[in-house]
Amino acid sequence: MMRPIAKPDLDARTVFDTCTAGASPKTVRTSLQALKDTVANAATEYDAAATARALHTFGKFKDQPDGVPKKTGGINKQLKNTYTSRMVHKRSAGRTFYDQLLKEAPDGRCALCGQGIADTLDHQLPKTHYPLLAVAPANLVPACRDCNYYKGEEAPTSAEKQTLHPYYDSEVHDHTWLVARVAGPPKPSLVFHAAPPPEMAPLLAARVRHHFTTLKLARLYNPQAGPELRNLSRSLPRLPANMIPEHLRERAEDWAASEGVNSWQAALYRGLAGSPWYTGGGYEEPWK
Ligand SMILES: [Zn+2]
């Protein structure tokens, strides 16, 4: 699930300045460099809005400075190019910043799903709509291609429709909300859900559900269960039957301590430990 990362220790103005200092032709460079204050200001306001969990209120920066959505040409296009040509491009001036942000991916994995390989940066607010944030470090999150694709170019339209932000929303793991329900008999399988508990703040709970649905995380986590279940069908029969629920609970606690309470592994073992059918022999079913 979403993996918290410390907010990047990179100054938005310095990053933008470095990326654009060598832009060509000179007319483009001059117009980009003239935007340094505007870009720095947008990054400061972004930080305040993200801290307040209110990136949906960032509307005044939408389509700025051109003021026109998806305009071809114009300075907005150059701002977006600043990301692709002046930061992502291997030999570009900003590539070291790109690499620095990407290497913060936990275990090299996507910060949005915790599972896919992080091989890109996702714009938390899409650069299509927020060109001023195209290279703002706090808006760039190490992510996998799937999450980047599913998140797409959508900007949040309400507080509830903000996906979780790895730099700002670590509190979301103060509660356990990833649940795996055991399906069976005849054959065990697991279906993952986002099920925030009633004591969780309603806004965070809504965002958890939105994040889970938008990134199609059930599709990603459900198939992880297969190898675990096959492995358990071999190891569990070696234990005394009355020890099995406790054994699975301990595995759930170990995963929660090492990977987080909302890791799919912790959810999977919680789900199995809580299923009387599974612990009572369901673990053997598919192999008989
Ligand atoms: Zn991902």
Boltz pocket constraint, residues with backbone or C-beta under 6 A from the ligand:
constraints:
  - pocket:
      binder: B
      contacts: [[A, 110], [A, 111], [A, 112], [A, 113], [A, 114], [A, 115], [A, 116], [A, 143], [A, 144], [A, 145], [A, 146], [A, 147], [A, 148]]
      max_distance: 6.0
